[in-house]
């Protein structure tokens, strides 16, 4: 019987994938899944698990290769296989993130209008509940405008609904400092060579 608790989670997941078992969960779940599989099928355990677990903390050097008697070409080919395996997993991870990032849903003008009407009705009810007559009147005016003309994407109402991203512009405009780096101003002396102390 192999002691699975001494192996890392990555090694346990690899063994589970080799056996076709689910590799999700915490380490205790992985260990229990492997021990259950071993008790159910003791013959496959010896064939799949490595005789000596390889730890990532022990680097492979020429002296260890010579001591073990393994040819250097075999080690290099194993390293190349590991590198290609890493690149394929990286490629798979990037495709998964691309699939997760769905393009933003484009709403029709009628859908935008209905969202705005719902939001404005909530604003009116909230303002009346708390006795803010000015805010209620402003929300009623906005509601009339939206019902006549719809919602434009550049307005604050569109931002409240979530049609427009609330972030700053892509170019990160920060007022008068846009496009300047430290020391770019004519009155800033802190970064000039002749003002440094030795």
C-alpha positions as CSV (number, residue, x, y, z in Angstrom):
1,X,0.0,0.0,0.0
2,X,1.4,3.4,-1.0
3,X,1.3,6.3,1.5
4,X,-0.6,9.0,-0.4
5,X,-0.5,11.6,2.3
6,X,3.2,12.1,1.9
7,X,2.7,13.1,-1.8
8,X,1.8,16.6,-3.0
9,X,-1.6,17.5,-4.3
10,X,-0.3,17.9,-7.8
11,X,1.1,14.3,-7.7
12,X,-2.2,13.0,-6.3
13,X,-4.2,14.7,-9.0
14,X,-1.9,13.3,-11.7
15,X,-2.4,9.8,-10.3
16,X,-6.2,10.3,-10.2
17,X,-6.2,11.5,-13.8
18,X,-4.2,8.5,-14.9
19,X,-6.8,6.3,-13.2
20,X,-9.7,8.2,-14.7
21,X,-11.0,9.4,-11.3
22,X,-12.2,12.8,-10.4
23,X,-9.2,15.1,-9.4
24,X,-11.2,17.8,-7.6
25,X,-11.3,18.5,-3.9
26,X,-8.9,18.9,-1.0
27,X,-5.9,16.7,-0.3
28,X,-7.8,14.6,2.2
29,X,-10.5,13.9,-0.4
30,X,-7.9,13.0,-3.0
31,X,-6.2,10.6,-0.6
32,X,-9.5,9.0,0.4
33,X,-10.5,8.6,-3.3
34,X,-7.2,6.9,-4.1
35,X,-7.3,4.5,-1.1
36,X,-10.9,3.5,-2.0
37,X,-9.8,2.9,-5.5
38,X,-6.9,0.8,-4.2
39,X,-9.1,-1.3,-2.0
40,X,-11.5,-1.9,-5.0
41,X,-8.8,-2.7,-7.5
42,X,-5.5,-3.8,-5.8
43,X,-3.9,-4.9,-9.1
44,X,-4.1,-1.5,-10.9
45,X,-2.4,0.1,-7.9
46,X,1.0,-1.5,-8.6
47,X,0.9,-0.7,-12.3
48,X,0.0,3.0,-12.1
49,X,1.7,4.4,-9.0
50,X,5.4,5.2,-9.3
51,X,7.8,3.0,-7.3
52,X,9.7,6.0,-6.0
53,X,7.8,9.4,-5.9
54,X,9.8,12.2,-7.5
55,X,9.9,15.4,-5.5
56,X,10.2,18.7,-7.2
57,X,12.6,19.9,-4.4
58,X,15.4,17.6,-5.6
59,X,16.9,19.1,-8.8
60,X,18.4,16.7,-11.3
61,X,22.1,17.3,-11.6
62,X,24.9,15.5,-13.5
63,X,26.2,13.9,-10.3
64,X,22.8,12.4,-9.5
65,X,22.5,11.2,-13.1
66,X,25.9,9.5,-12.9
67,X,25.1,8.0,-9.5
68,X,21.9,6.5,-10.8
69,X,23.4,5.3,-14.0
70,X,20.7,7.0,-16.2
71,X,22.0,8.3,-19.6
72,X,21.9,12.0,-19.9
73,X,20.1,11.9,-23.2
74,X,17.2,10.1,-21.5
75,X,17.0,12.9,-18.9
76,X,17.0,15.6,-21.6
77,X,14.2,13.9,-23.5
78,X,12.2,13.7,-20.3
79,X,12.8,17.4,-19.6
80,X,11.6,18.2,-23.2
81,X,8.5,16.1,-22.6
82,X,7.8,18.0,-19.4
83,X,8.3,21.4,-21.2
84,X,5.8,20.4,-23.9
85,X,3.4,19.2,-21.3
86,X,3.6,22.5,-19.5
87,X,3.0,24.4,-22.7
88,X,0.0,22.4,-23.6
89,X,-1.5,22.9,-20.1
90,X,-0.8,26.7,-20.4
91,X,-2.6,26.7,-23.8
92,X,-5.5,24.8,-22.3
93,X,-5.7,27.3,-19.4
94,X,-5.8,30.2,-21.8
95,X,-8.6,28.7,-23.8
96,X,-10.6,28.1,-20.6
97,X,-10.2,31.7,-19.6
98,X,-11.2,32.9,-23.0
99,X,-14.4,30.8,-22.8
100,X,-15.1,32.1,-19.3
101,X,-14.9,35.7,-20.5
102,X,-18.1,35.9,-22.5
103,X,-18.6,39.0,-24.6
104,X,-20.8,41.5,-23.0
105,X,-24.5,41.0,-23.8
106,X,-25.7,43.6,-26.3
107,X,-29.1,44.8,-25.3
108,X,-31.8,46.1,-27.7
109,X,-33.1,49.6,-27.1
110,X,-36.3,48.2,-25.7
111,X,-34.5,46.0,-23.2
112,X,-32.4,49.0,-22.2
113,X,-35.5,51.1,-21.8
114,X,-37.2,48.4,-19.6
115,X,-34.2,48.2,-17.3
116,X,-34.1,52.0,-17.0
117,X,-37.8,52.2,-16.2
118,X,-37.4,49.5,-13.5
119,X,-34.5,51.4,-11.9
120,X,-36.3,54.7,-12.1
121,X,-39.5,53.3,-10.5
122,X,-37.3,51.9,-7.7
123,X,-35.7,55.3,-7.3
124,X,-39.1,57.1,-7.2
125,X,-40.4,54.6,-4.6
126,X,-37.3,54.9,-2.4
127,X,-37.4,58.7,-2.6
128,X,-41.1,58.9,-1.6
129,X,-40.5,56.4,1.2
130,X,-37.8,58.6,2.7
131,X,-39.6,61.8,2.0
132,X,-37.1,63.2,-0.5
133,X,-39.5,65.0,-2.8
134,X,-36.8,66.6,-4.9
135,X,-35.2,63.3,-5.8
136,X,-38.6,61.8,-6.5
137,X,-39.4,64.6,-8.9
138,X,-36.1,64.3,-10.7
139,X,-36.6,60.6,-11.1
140,X,-40.1,61.2,-12.5
141,X,-38.6,63.6,-15.1
142,X,-35.9,61.0,-16.0
143,X,-38.6,58.4,-16.3
144,X,-40.6,60.6,-18.7
145,X,-37.5,61.3,-20.8
146,X,-36.6,57.6,-20.9
147,X,-40.1,56.6,-21.9
148,X,-40.0,59.1,-24.8
149,X,-36.4,58.8,-26.0
150,X,-34.9,55.7,-24.5
151,X,-31.5,55.4,-22.8
152,X,-28.3,56.7,-24.4
153,X,-25.1,54.9,-23.6
154,X,-23.1,57.9,-22.5
155,X,-25.5,58.9,-19.7
156,X,-25.1,58.4,-15.9
157,X,-28.4,56.4,-16.0
158,X,-26.7,53.9,-18.5
159,X,-23.8,53.5,-16.0
160,X,-26.2,52.8,-13.1
161,X,-28.0,50.1,-15.1
162,X,-24.7,48.6,-16.1
163,X,-24.7,49.3,-19.8
164,X,-21.4,51.2,-19.6
165,X,-18.3,50.2,-17.7
166,X,-17.7,52.4,-14.6
167,X,-14.0,52.3,-15.1
168,X,-11.9,55.3,-16.2
169,X,-10.9,55.7,-19.8
170,X,-8.5,53.1,-21.2
171,X,-5.8,55.7,-21.3
172,X,-6.1,56.4,-17.5
173,X,-6.6,60.1,-17.7
174,X,-5.7,61.7,-14.4
175,X,-6.3,65.4,-15.0
176,X,-3.3,67.6,-15.5
177,X,-0.8,64.7,-14.9
178,X,-1.9,62.7,-18.0
179,X,1.0,61.6,-20.1
180,X,3.7,63.0,-17.8
181,X,6.2,60.9,-15.9
182,X,8.0,61.8,-12.7
183,X,10.3,64.8,-13.2
184,X,8.4,65.8,-16.3
185,X,7.3,69.2,-14.9
186,X,9.5,72.2,-15.0
187,X,9.2,72.9,-11.3
188,X,10.0,69.4,-10.1
189,X,13.6,69.2,-9.1
190,X,13.7,66.0,-7.1
191,X,14.9,63.7,-9.8
192,X,17.5,65.8,-11.6
193,X,21.2,64.6,-11.5
194,X,22.6,67.9,-10.2
195,X,20.1,68.0,-7.2
196,X,21.1,64.6,-5.8
197,X,23.1,64.4,-2.6
198,X,26.3,62.4,-2.6
